[in-house]
Amino acid sequence: MTDPSSPLLAVDLYDEPGRTFRVPARWYPEVSANLSIANMDFADFADAVDGSGTFRGWGDD
């Protein structure tokens, strides 16, 4: 699961069921924590993906 070539698939099950994006294991803790405390919405991450549909952070890391 830590292999960068095998990102996890995040699937929205609430606001836009079926909307997806990929997230490398490195970024999973940030995504998971922010979604679980409702600090951010799924769309915040899904809208910040790169051309391959993968969330790779906010560019300042």
Secondary structure, DSSP 8 states (H G I E B T S, - for coil): ---TTS-EEEE-SSSSTT-EEEE-GGGHHHHHHHHHTTSS-HHHHHTT--TTSB----S--
